[in-house]
Amino acid sequence: MKTASKELQKLRSMAEASLNKTAELQQVLAQIEANLSRAENQKIIDKKSK
């Protein structure tokens, strides 16, 4: 019985780590998207000012 409990605890820990990585990945992707958007907007502003 102890083995099953330890295995469940291990699986739960792995699942939590996976969720954390997914959240971190989504945050990084959002930052990249924001940076690309800012760069694109800056290009438009630069073209309008010429």
SVG drawing of the C-alpha trace seen along z (x, -y; Angstrom):
<svg xmlns="http://www.w3.org/2000/svg" viewBox="-2 -62 13 64">
<polyline fill="none" stroke="black" stroke-width="0.4" points="0.0,0.0 2.9,-2.4 4.3,-1.9 1.0,-2.9 0.9,-6.0 4.4,-6.9 3.7,-6.4 0.6,-8.6 2.6,-11.3 5.4,-11.0 2.8,-11.3 1.1,-14.3 4.5,-16.0 5.2,-15.4 1.8,-16.7 2.3,-19.9 5.8,-20.4 4.3,-20.0 1.5,-22.5 4.1,-25.0 6.2,-24.6 3.1,-25.0 2.3,-28.3 5.9,-29.5 5.8,-28.6 2.6,-30.5 4.0,-33.5 7.2,-33.5 5.1,-33.1 2.9,-36.1 6.1,-38.2 7.4,-37.3 4.1,-38.1 4.0,-41.5 7.6,-42.3 6.8,-41.4 3.7,-43.6 5.6,-46.5 8.3,-46.2 5.6,-46.0 3.9,-49.1 7.2,-50.9 7.8,-50.1 4.4,-51.6 5.1,-54.7 8.5,-55.1 7.0,-54.8 4.3,-57.4 6.8,-59.9 8.9,-59.7"/>
</svg>
